[in-house]
Amino acid sequence: MSTTPEQARGYLTGLARANAFEIEELRRASIELKLRQIWSLMTSAALFEDEAQREAAANQVRERWLRLYETWRRETAGTAQTSAPPPC
């Protein structure tokens, strides 16, 4: 299903309204609130570091599995294997 020009215009109009509302909300916010929001953002950075570590560990597992799979393929190349383990 494709988007019609009218739907696209409506979406962009809504996005512009949301952006304008956010800008006005930020103008009205106190410095104390802005500082608390920044502090919350900075303290949540640790969450993203954990995600990066998890992704690195997952990549290591994928690489190990690929090496095992390639070894298995080489060792069974001459045999009549009808099914192979699925790639990760």
N, C-alpha and C positions, 0 to 999 in steps of 0.2 A: 504494500500500500504506500503510495507516494504522498508527499505533502503538497497541498495546493498553495498557490501564492497567498491566498487569503489567510490560510492557517499560519504560514510563515510570518506574515505581517503581524498577525495577532500575537504570535509567540514573541517576536521582537519587541512589540509594544509592551507586553507584560514584563519582559526582561528589563526594558528601560525604566518602567515604573518601579520594579523591585530595586533596581540600582539606585534610583533617585531616593527611594524610601530609606535604603541603607545609608546613603550619604547623609541624609538629614538626621537619621538616628545617631550616627557617629558624631555629627556636629553638636547634638544636644547632650551627648554622654559626658559625664564628669571625667576629669583627669583621673580620679581615683578608680573609677570603673574601667577606664582604658588601661590603667596600669595593672589592675587585677586580671583583665583579659590577657594582656601580654604575659603576665606571670604564669597564668594557666597554660598558655601556649608553649612557653619555654619549658615548663615542667613536664609537659606531655612529650617532649622530644625523645625522652628515654623509651617511650613506647615504640617509636619508629626505629630506633636502633635495634631493639629486639627483633623487629620484623626483618630488618636487613640481615641479622645474624641467622634467623630461621631460613631465609632465602638462600644464604650462602651454604648452610648445612644441607638444604634440599638439593642444591646444585652438586654438592659433593656426592650425595647418595646417587643422583642420576648418573654422574660420571662413573662411579664404581659399578653401577648396574650395567651401564653400556659396555665397560671393559669385560665384565663377566659374560654378557650376551655375545660380544664379538669373539671371545675365547670359545664359548660353547659352539658358535656357528663354525669356526675354523675346525674344531675337533669333530664335528658331526657332518662336515661337508661331504665326505665320501659315503656316508650311510644313508639309508632310505628313511629320513625323517619326514613325516607327513605334517607335523604341526610344530610350530616354534612358539616359545613363550612370547606373549605380547610385549611390544616395546613400551617403555614407561612414558 
